[in-house]
Amino acid sequence: MANALRALSMDAIDKAKSGHPGMPLGMADIAQVLWSDYLKHNPKNPRWINRDRFVLSNGHGSMLLYSLLHLTGYDLNIDELKNFRQLHSKTPGHPESHLTEGVETTTGPLGQGLANAVGMAIAEKTLAAQYNKADSKIIDHNTYVFAGDGCLMEGISHEVCSLAGTLQLNKLIVFYDDNGISIDGEVEGWFTDDTVKRFESYNWNVIKDVDGHSSEQLINSINIALHSKDKPTLICCKTKIGYGSPNKEGKESSHGAPFGDEETNLTKKNIGWDYGPFEIPKNIYDFWDNTNAGSKLEDKWTLDFNNHKSKYPGETKELERRLSEEMPENWLEKSQEFIKLCNEKGETIATRKASQNCIEAYAKILPEMLGGSADLAASNLTLWSGSKEIKEFTGGNYINYGVREFGMSAIMNGISSHKGFIPYGGTFLTFSDYSKNAIRMSAIMKLKNIYVFTHDSIGLGEDGPTHQAIEQTNSLRDIPNNTVIRPCDTIETAIAWKYALENRNGPTCLILSRQNCEFQKRTNEQIALINKGAYVLKDSKKLDIILIATGSEIDITIKAANLLEKKGIGTRVVSMLSNEIFDKQDEYYKREIFPPHIDKRISIEAGSTSCWYKYVGLNGKTIGIDSFGESAPGGELLKYFGFTSQNIIDHAEIMLKKN
């Protein structure tokens, strides 16, 4: 059975003329034991909620996973394996969850799959605490991970494994492929950590010196791991990369290049595999097939679930709603009530505070909201009156991530992938750089993550350029499938949060101020248009110039427009809280907001200017910051960098004089 995995992996990689054969050959025995004897899954229903999760963190070894999915009965036929790494196939170079049934999460950047798995284990344990009963455990599954030396070298592994030990995620089991080889050769030249001591210090159960090619030792290790009550488990498996290859076993040359026909045939002969390319005997298929066994597992669980539902109908109905990602029946009514209340109150507060008010209102309607912050809760204002730490797993809804921005974001990806929660996590906007690759992965997977980024500009003041966001907002805007919203007051913040909670097409980044933002009065028609990403906040019958602003710069822009009006200059103010949402609108609406004949346009945003040229055009002007900030009180800095009504007026008058 293990050799079938090796043969398929070699054949597909050779046919593609690219790929990574070393890991599939080296970890095939571990995969055979885990998938044959332990993994609880149903190939006929890859989204069964109580399945075990399997994460291939060392995603370059993707052919191992594709071979497993094909052999066990998932919708991945032999032609897809023959199309490995080809355009529009279901077998891309690294596993992608939105393309291939049975792939739990998109992996490739090393360490992130491990972090996703921590998120999945958190989701399982938290959901179980919320819905299981003493007499009925409907959420009860394990999370298994394959990880290599590269995953453990990446800094994110330290962040998330430390937290996993603190949270006692005993259903998280990681197989460490300790083969001592990476792309550049033997890792002892650059990776001499005492991995056992490191993970023991994290409060993990560590099983060391396991022969990764011995079924007996692997079975014993997994049995020990499954009996852990208060610790995640690391099984340190000694393996040979490129196992079975006469000329490449144990060498870096087996890591990332096809073997070629000659070495592949020698390897097959060496391991006793006497079949042609992509040829699997029927008896091997029969041994691997898990469709009947998996269906029986789910059928038994369905009976238990229905019994649970008859005893606890209200709670179970709510769980089903959460798992289907549907909003509650009263969502529209309650969210609109809150937006209306924000309009009536008309508070002038920082948008980070407005965001906290949104969390307070919406979390009461949506128990699936699972919050957190990277040790900045008091600054990000991500806590609300009903926040309860998950640490004791008694039905909590809030995670103290510690100073782990990258880990937090990747864990959120795992929580989203698991289903049952809408995770949100906070940090300063400038530290989104630490999180960027995880945000990118959530965008690739189109996960419903909500990133709460506060302290959004030089307005945060004295902390200086290391903490003042300049280029971050635009770099987030550049990520496909990622929606960035920078609201200007309580109303826009409430609608931004509503959008984020409803968004099924990727993550949402909320860009929020530390300083107070003036409340803007609007008509009901204007409020309805906020959902379009940009709308006319202030207009003039005669139109000479258009001012485009976001967030905390709206107030000075409105004041500048009023003064320009007094000078007889017809001015329109467009609040563009989300470029991505606006860009999706039809051409008619875009031309309504930006009439083509009005080419005198100025953008105002306290950040880099790169994204604004497509809106202001060749005859336009951008007021922004294309340098780093300074250390001084926020108000003083805003004046120094030109974020004043008078500066806007000066540029407008210069622009109009040139006409």
Secondary structure, 3 states (H helix, E strand, C coil): CHHHHHHHHHHHHHHHCCCCCHHHHHHHHHHHHHHHHCCCCCCCCCCCCCCCEEEECCHHHHHHHHHHHHHHCCCCCHHHHHCCCCCCCCCCCCCCCCCCCCCCCCCCCCCHHHHHHHHHHHHHHHHHHHHCECCECCCCCCEEEEEEHHHHHCHHHHHHHHHHHHCCCCCEEEEEEECCEECCEEHHHCCCCCHHHHHHHCCCEEEEEEECCCHHHHHHHHHHHHCCCCCCEEEEEECCCCCCCCCCCCCHHHCCCCCHHHHHHHHHHHHCCCCCCCCCCHHHHHHHCCHHHHHHHHHHHHHHHHHHHHHCHHHHHHHHHHHCCCCCCCHHHHHHHHHHHHHHHCCCEEHHHHHHHHHHHHHCCCCCEEEEECCCHHHHCCCCCCCCECCCCCCCCEEECCCCHHHHHHHHHHHHHHCCCEEEEEEEHHHHHHHHHHHHHHHHHCCCCEEEEECCCHHHCCCCCCCCCCCHHHHHHCCCCCEEECCCCHHHHHHHHHHHHHCCCCCEEEECCCCEECCCCCCHHHHHHHHHCEEEEECCCCCCEEEEECHHHHHHHHHHHHHHHHCCCCEEEEEECCHHHHHCCCHHHHHHHCCCCCCCEEEECCCCCHHHHHHHCCCCEEECCCCCCCCCCHHHHHHHCCCCHHHHHHHHHHHHHCC
